[in-house]
Amino acid sequence: MKRLIRKILKEEISDHVSDKQQKFYDYINDNIMKDITVTPVKIVYNEVDEVLDDSSIRDYVENIMGDWREMDRRGWRVSEVDTQQSDFTADRFHFDKSAYSRKDGYTNPLTKVAPHKQMPHSWAMEEIAYEVLKELEEQGLMAGVDGTEGFAQIPPDYEIEVGTEYFYRVPLFLNLFTGVYYLSNIGEDKIIDMLFHRLEHFYGLDKGESQQMVGPLFLQILRSIEKEYSIKITPTGFEKRDTLLPLEESTISDFVDFTKDELSLDDDFGVELEDDSDELETLASYDIEDNKVKVLSKNRALPDIIRSIAHELVHHKQNQEGELTGDEDEGADGSPQENEANARAGKIVRRFGKRYPEIYDL
């Protein structure tokens, strides 16, 4: 089998998949599909801020807030901030009832918000997210939860599960605005990792040979799931990648980018993972001079590693804002800087975990 597959792979001289290769893709795909189950998952958002953990809804809300014509149509006004006269550090938002048109089909999102009240970006984002939830409810895609301020998503998300010696579980998320399902980057990584494992251990291929087959197989598995469960799936990042990183490495890279966005950081920092505990006095450190974060990774669970990264990047944020001087007391337990780093790191990891719950299976 191994020799035959290698012979067929050598026939590949372009992006075209030969008929012989396709037969092997079909054979492997059929074997994998026997082990796959796809289960519907009911999604409930207990509070408005939880819905913003859904990347497609968050992107939709941010696009609204970045389009002044759409904001104007919805009755929102944006004012630039005079930082000398205000505690605000970014644009202020308020709902202008006088500019509001009921014929457009919108209603004041939360009656507790006075039309004249100005609010920062994060508050306005939650108010607009509530507007979007109400619009989705009118379209039959969301439903209010009786007796609460929560909303339940009507079409389900799904969970892909492979029950073999290489067990994994991957969430499949629905983009309510397109009707298309998608995997997170981490979810794609887990499927790719499983494919490499099968090709190398079941069929005896080396890394380079497996690399040649992973792309077509990955897409064929998605098409098979689509056909069997009557849904549409789009790959989110697979086709844009230059290289396929080991699963944990890729996840950490995604987390660093996520934390950078959460803390509004520039690109002037580095994150290094250390396998040698002798290189670090503690589990993680931040160098105030060269803006470099070092984190011990050996024999540590992934959630612990990323929490350490978030903690140290909060210190980098403090340094950016002039809150660090390099005094040893700033790093002592119970100091204001440590308390803030602990609290914000925990929140960042929780938000990342809500968006990518599969990290807890790694």
N, C-alpha and C positions, 0 to 999 in steps of 0.2 A: 504493500500500500504506500509506504513512505517513498520508495523508489519511483513508483508510478506517478505520485503527486509531483515529485521533483521534476520528472520528465515533462509533465504537462505545464508546470510553471515556467519552464524554460521556453515554451512556445510563445510566452507573453512578450511581445516586443513593442506594444503600444498600450494605450488606455483601454483598448477593446478586450473584452473577456471572450475567450474562445468557447466553442460549444462544449469541448471536453472539460475545460475549467468549470463551466457553469454546472455541469453534472456533479462535480465534486462540491461546489458551493451548495447546490440543492441537497446533496446527501448530508453534508455537515449541518446545514440549516434545519433539515427535517429532524435530525437527531437532537439538536438543541431545543427545537420547538416542543418535542415530547416532554421536556423537563420544565417548560415555562408555563406558569399560570399568571393570569392578569386579573386582579381583583378590584372592583370599584371601591373607592374610599370617599365617605361623606366629609365634606369640608365645612366647618363652622367657624366663623370669626366672632368671638365674644365681644370685642371692642373694635372701634374704628381703626385704631393704630395697628391692630393685628393684620388688617387687610393689606397694609402697606408692606408687609413682609412678602407678599406675592409680587414677584418681580414684574410680571406683566401689568398688574394693576398700578404698581408704583410708577412704572415707566409711562403709563397712560396719563396718570395724574400729573407727573412732571412735565409731560408734553403740553398738557393744558396750561399749566402755570408758566410755561415758556412762550406761549402764544398770546400776545396781548389782545388780539382781536377776539379770540375765544373767551378770554377772561372778561373782556368788556361785554360780550354777549351774555355772559352769565351774571353780570351785575357786580363784578369785582373790580376794585380800583387798587392800583399799586403806587406807593409813594417812595421816592428816594429818601434815604436816611441822612440826616445831619448828625453825625456821630458826636459832635460837640454838644448837642442839645438833647440827645436821646440815649437810652441804654441799649437800643436796638443796634445790631451790627450788620444788618442786611435789610433789604427792602421791607417795607411795612405793607400789609394788606388790610383792606376793609371791604365789607359788603355794602354796596351803594344801592339801597332800596329804590331810590328815586330813578335810577337808570335801569330798573328791572322791568322786564316784560313777561307777563304771565303767559302770553300766547306762545312763547318759546317752549313752554312745557316744563319750566323749572319752578321750584318753590324754595323759599328761604331754607337752607339745609338744617340748621339748628336754631330754634327760636331763641335760645339763650344768648346767641350772638347778636349784640346790638349793631344796627347798621353803621354806626359811627365808630365802633370799636376797632382800633388798629391792633394788628397782631403780627408776630414774626412768621417767617416762612414755614416753620414746622407746624405751627398752629393752623395756618391757612391750608396747608397740605392735608391735614386731617379733615377740615371742613369740606374741602373739595372732594376728598375721597368719599365722604358721606354722600355728597351729591351724586357721585358716580355709582355708589351702591344703590341709591334710589332709582337711578336710571336703569341699572341692570335689573332691578326688581320689576320695573315696568315692562321690561323685555322678557320677563319670565325666567331669567337666569339666576336671580337671587330671591330669597324670601326672608322676611323678618322673622326672628325667633320670638315667639309669644312670651311676654313678660320680661323681656330683656332688651338691651340695645344691640343685640347681636344679629348677624345675618348668616343664613345657610346657603351655600352654593347648590343650585339645583342639578346641573349636570355634574357627575362625580369626577374627581381625579381618579387615577388608577395606581396600582402598585404591581410592578413586574417582579416575579419571584422565580428563581431558578433553584430547584431542589435537587442538587447533586452533591458530590463530595466537595465541589467548589460552590458553596451556597452563597447567594447574594440576593438582596432585595433593593429595588430601585423605584422611587416615586416617578410617576408620569403625570405632569401637570397640564391643566387645561388653560389655554389663553382664551378668556371669555370673549374677547373682542374679535378674534379671528375664527374661533371654533376649532382650533388646531391644538393638539397635544404636543408637549415637548419634554425632553429630559434635561435636567441640569447638567452642567459640565462634569460634575462629579459622577452623576448617574451614567453619563456616556463613558467616563473613565472606567467605571466598574464593569460595564459590558465589554469594553475593549480588553480589560485585564482578563476577564473570563475567556474571551476568544483566544488571546495569546496562550493562556493555560491549556485550553483544549487542543490547539494546533500543535503545541510543543509536547504535551504529555500523552495525548491520545493518538496523534498522527506522526510524532517524531520529527517535526520540522524544527529548523533552527530559527533564531530571531529574525534574520533577514527574510527567510522564506515565509515565516508567519506574517511579517510586515506586509508582504505583497498581497496576502489574502484577507487581512483584517478589514480593510476598507470596504470592499464589495460585500463581505459577510455581514458586517455591521449594518449596512443599509438594507441588505436582504432580510435580516431578522426584523428590522423595523417594518418593512413592507409586509412580512408574514403576520406580525401582530396586528397591523392595520386591517388586513384582510379578515383575520379570524374574529376580531372584536369590533369590526365596522367603525373604526375611528381613523382620524388623520393625524399622523405624527410628522414633525419636522425636526431634522437634526439641528442642534443649536450651534455647536462649535466644531464638530468633528472635521468637516471639510475645510475649515479655515486653518487647521493646525499644521505647522511645519514639521513638528516632531511629536511623538507620543511619549509623554513622561511616565515614569512609574506612578502608580495610583496615588500614594501618599504625597509624593513630591508635587504632583499636579494640584491636589487639594490644598496644600499649603500655599502654593502660588495664587490660587483663586482667593484664599482667605486674606492674603496680604493685600491684594487688589481691593477686596471688599472693605477691609479695615481702613485702607487709604481713603476710600470714598466716604466711609462713615465719619472719619475724623477730619476730612477736608485737608489732607496732607499734600505737600508738594512731592517731587520725585527725588529730593535730596537726602535720601536715607537708604540704608541697606539692611537686609536680613540674612543672617548666616546660621545654618544648623550645624551644631557640633556633635560628633560622635564620642569624642574623648572628654570625659568628665574632668580630667586634669587641666583642661584648657579654661574651665570656668570655675569660679569660686562658688557660684550659686547656679540655680537651674537656668537663669537667664540674666542678661545684663544689657544696659544701654550706655554707650559711650557718648558723652555730651559734646566731645570735641569733634569726632568724625561722623556723628549721627549713625552709628552702626549698632544694630541689634544682634546679639548672639544668643542662641537658645540651644540648650542640650536636648537632643532628640533620641539618643540611645535609650532603649528600654522604657520609653514613655508612650502612653496612649495618645492618639492624635488629638482628642479634645484638650488634653493637658498642654500639648505643644502649642496649639493655636491660642490658648488662653495666655500662655507666657508671651507669645508674640504680640497679642493685643495689649497686654499690660505694658510692655516696653515701648510700644508705639504710642501709647498715651503719654508716657514720659517724653517721647520725642515731640509730641504735640505741645506739652507743657514747655519744653525747651524753645520751640518755635515762638511761643507767646510770651517768652521772657520770664517764666515762672520758676525756672531752675537756675541755680547759681553754681552747682557742683558741690555744695556743702553736704557732708556725710549725713547730717540729720535729716536731709530731704528723703533719703532712702530708708529711714528707720520705720519699723512697724508703727502704725498709728499716726504718722505724719500726714498733713493734708495732701501732699503729693501722692503718697502711697495709697491713702484711702480713695482718692479720685481714680487712680490707676486700677485698683481692684474693682471698684464699682463699674467704671466704664468698660473695662475688659469683660466683665461678666455679662454686661448687657450686649456687647458686640457679639460674643460667642453665642448667646441665646438667639439673637436675631439671625446670625449665620446658620445656626442649627435649625431654626424654623424654616429657613429657605432651603437648606440642604440637610434634612434629617438623617440622610444616609451616613453622615460622618460618624455617627455613634455606632455604626456597624463595622467600621474599619479597624 
